[in-house]
Amino acid sequence: MSRFIPLVIVLSFLFAACAPSVYGSRYNNFDFINGSVFPIPGEGTWYASGEVPAAALDIDLGDIPDRAFSSNEGATFNKALSRFQIIPDQLPEGWSVDFEAVTGVQTLISVKKEGSRTQVRWRDSVAIVLRIKVPTGQTTGHYPIKLAIQAPNGQNMDVFWDTVIDGGELVEVQPSILN
């Protein structure tokens, strides 16, 4: 038996390395504060991801797909969303902010089967990934970014980052929510 323990340990590490990683902050209730902000070194581009309850933007993602009734708790169903807009309020000269992705996410909270009936509860949210480009040769300093993300129905969500550039590279990003 002890001969197989090293094999089991090696195989567990191997399978763990193959597991998918979580992108962004799928299980946080909100936002860019608990989301991810990461720069792409040398490119002057960084990405910010966050998630907001769909109700905060007054968005209805519709009914859960039929296949949800045969799925397990925690399963997610994604819908690409369009017609969102970025309204810059305070953006340093030469910087740009674009959507990398806007996705409606329906996450199963519970699936209860009682006889021939299946009851499904889910949570609707909107996952947003922004691409922020900083011009080459940006001088050292603090650069605040403030913008509104506008849903197709006109509902806005204000977001703000205090960014620090040092030696032409993004070195710090501190996100906060204004509303």
N, C-alpha and C positions, 0 to 999 in steps of 0.2 A: 504494500500500500504506500509506503513512504517513497517508493520509486516514482510514483505518479504525481506526487505533490509538486515537484518542480515543473512538470509538464502542464499541470493545471494552472499554476501561477503564470507561466509564459503565455499560455493560450488566453488567459483572462486579460493580460496586458495587450495582447494582439487584438482581441475583439474590442476592447475599450478604445483602442486607437482608431478603429474603423467606425465607431459610433459617430453620427452626425453631431455637429456643434450647433448651439443655439445662436441665431443671428439677432442682434438687438436685444430687446427686453420684453419678450412676449408675455411674461407673467406678471409684470408690474402693472398697476392700475393705470398709470399715465406715463408718459411725457418724456421730454428730452432730458430732464434732470436725472431720471433713473435709466435712461436709455444709453446708447453708446455714442461716443464721439471719438473718431479716430482719423488721424491724418495719413496721407499717403506720402511717405518721405520723398523729398526731391521734386515732387510734381506740383506743389502748391495747391493741392486739392485735399479736402477733408470731407468726411461724411458724418452726418448726425442722424441717428435713428431714434424713434420714439413711438409710443402707442398711446392712443387716447380712446376712452369709451365713445362709441358711435353717438350716444345720446348727447355728449358734450358738444358735438358739432351738429346736433339735430339731424342725424342721418339714419335712415332706415335701410338696413341691408336686406330686408325681406325675410322670407321664411328660410329655415335651415333646409339644405338639400335632402331629398328622400334617402340617400345612402347613409345619412346620419343615424337613422333608426336602427341600423345594423352595425354601428360603430361603437367604440369604447369611449369612456370619459377621457377628456383631454385631447381628443381628436380635433383637428382644426380644418376648416374649409375656407379657402381664400377666393376673393373676387377682386379682380383689377378694377380700380376706380379711376374715373377721369373727370375732367372739368374742374379740378382744384386749381387754385391760383396762389401765387406768392405775391404779396404786396409789400415791397420794401419800404420801411419807414426810416431806418438809419443803416446805411450800408456804405462802407468805405469806398472811395473812388477806385474803379477798376475791378472790384470784387463782383462776383456773380453767385447767385443762389438759384438752383434748379431742383426739380423733383427727380430723384433717381427712381423712386417707386412710391405709389400710394395704393394700399391694399386693404380691402375690407376683410376682416378676420372674424369668423364665427367659431368659437371654441365651445365644445361640449362640456357642460358643468356636471350633468348627471344623465344617465340613461337607466330607466327603471322598466323592467319587463314584468307585467302581471298578466299571466295567461296569454291571451292573444293580443293584448294591448301593450304598446310601448310608449312611455312618456319620456320626452327629451327636453332638457333645459339647457340653454346656451347663453353665452355672453357675446355681444357684438362689439367690435373695436375697429379702429382705423390705425393701421401701421404706416408710418411715414418715414421715408429715407430721403434726406436732402443732400445734395452735392454742392459744396461751397468751394469756389475757386478763388485763390489769392494770387494776385499778379506777381510775376517774377521780380525779385529785387525789392520787395516790400521792406520799408525801413523798420527798425526796431521800435516797438511801442505797444500800447494798449489800443485795440480796435474794437469798439462795441458794434454789435450787429443786432438790429431790432427789425422784425418783420412780422407780418400777419399771414397766416395760412388760411385761405378762404375756401370753404366748402361750396359746392355748386348751388346750395340754397342761400348763399350770402352770409352764413354764420362764420365768424372769424375766431381764430385762436392766435393770440400774440405770443411770440417767443423772443428770447433775448440771449445773446452770448457775449461774454467779455473775453476777447481773444488777446493773446500775447504773442507777438512776433519778436524773435531774437535772431539776429544774423540772417534774416531772410527766411527763416523756418518758423512754422507754427510750433510753439512750445507749450501753450496752455490754452484750454478752453473751459470756461465756467458757464454752463447754461443755467437759466432761471426762467420761470413762468410769470407772466405779468398779470394774467386774469384768472 
